[in-house]
């Protein structure tokens, strides 16, 4: 089954890369950009049919490896 893990900075954590992207978008003339926060996306294919077990395993992987939980949040989505 296919899954996606989203990792984003917690609110209140400075995001210099997001600020740089925001400035670049404005300089390109993209109208209406108020702010940008960057993050990471992991597309993962995992064997098995048990969605709950897969989600639990991916949450553990995100907690232990994919995200720095001091400054980042994560969300796991299993494809239907």
C-alpha positions in Angstrom: 0.0 0.0 0.0 1.1 3.6 -0.6 1.4 6.2 2.1 2.6 9.8 2.4 4.2 11.3 5.5 4.1 15.1 5.7 6.6 16.9 8.0 6.2 20.6 8.8 7.7 23.0 11.1 5.7 23.7 14.3 4.2 27.2 14.5 6.5 29.6 16.2 9.6 28.0 14.7 11.5 30.4 12.4 11.5 29.2 8.7 14.3 31.0 6.8 13.8 28.8 3.8 10.1 29.6 3.7 10.9 33.3 4.0 13.4 33.0 1.0 10.8 31.3 -1.1 8.2 33.9 -0.1 10.6 36.7 -1.3 11.4 34.9 -4.5 7.7 34.4 -5.3 7.0 38.0 -4.8 10.0 39.0 -7.0 8.5 36.8 -9.7 5.3 38.8 -9.5 3.2 36.1 -7.9 0.3 38.2 -6.5 -1.3 37.6 -3.1 1.5 35.7 -1.4 1.3 36.5 2.3 3.6 33.9 3.8 5.3 30.6 3.0 6.3 27.7 5.3 8.3 24.9 3.8 8.2 21.2 4.7 9.0 17.7 3.6 6.9 14.9 2.0 7.9 11.3 2.0 6.1 8.9 -0.4 6.5 5.4 1.1 5.3 2.1 -0.2 4.7 -0.5 2.5 3.9 -4.2 2.2 0.8 -5.7 3.8 -2.9 -5.1 3.9 -3.4 -4.0 7.5 -3.9 -0.2 7.3 -3.8 0.3 11.1 -0.5 -1.6 11.4 1.0 0.3 8.5 0.0 3.6 9.9 1.4 2.7 13.4 4.7 1.6 11.8 4.9 4.8 9.8 4.1 7.0 12.8 6.9 5.3 14.7 9.3 5.9 11.8 8.3 9.5 11.5 8.7 10.0 15.3 12.1 8.3 15.4 13.6 9.3 12.0 11.7 11.4 9.5 10.8 14.3 11.8 12.7 16.2 14.5 9.7 16.3 16.9 11.2 19.1 18.9 10.6 21.5 16.1 8.5 19.6 13.6 5.0 18.0 13.3 4.2 15.1 11.1 1.0 13.6 9.6 0.7 10.1 8.0 -1.8 9.4 5.2 -2.5 6.0 3.8 -3.8 6.0 0.2 -7.3 4.5 -0.2 
